[in-house]
């Protein structure tokens, strides 16, 4: 059984892009889809605390992906819910990057 066969869900990964500027010169919040229908697998961690800066938050979801480009500044849309990425951990095998594990929190 390969790792890819375990990725039974799909998600969309979006990255912030500087959009048109408003009347004060600030860029509008625009999210461009970086990966569409990316194979993934999610699980619900039990009371998993993640330190984000000086704040400690409880993660709502743990997401497993293949070797894809994702950072803590990205967003993930999964089953019509939008999540912020709290942490990204690259897992390696004997050759190089094997998969990515992310901790997510629902955006209110």
PyMOL commands that set and color helices and strands:
alter all, ss='L'
color gray80, all
select helices_A, chain A and resi 3-6
alter helices_A, ss='H'
color red, helices_A
select strands_A, chain A and resi 9-21+27-43+49-52+55-58+61-65+75-78+81-92+97-106
alter strands_A, ss='S'
color yellow, strands_A
deselect
rebuild
show_as cartoon
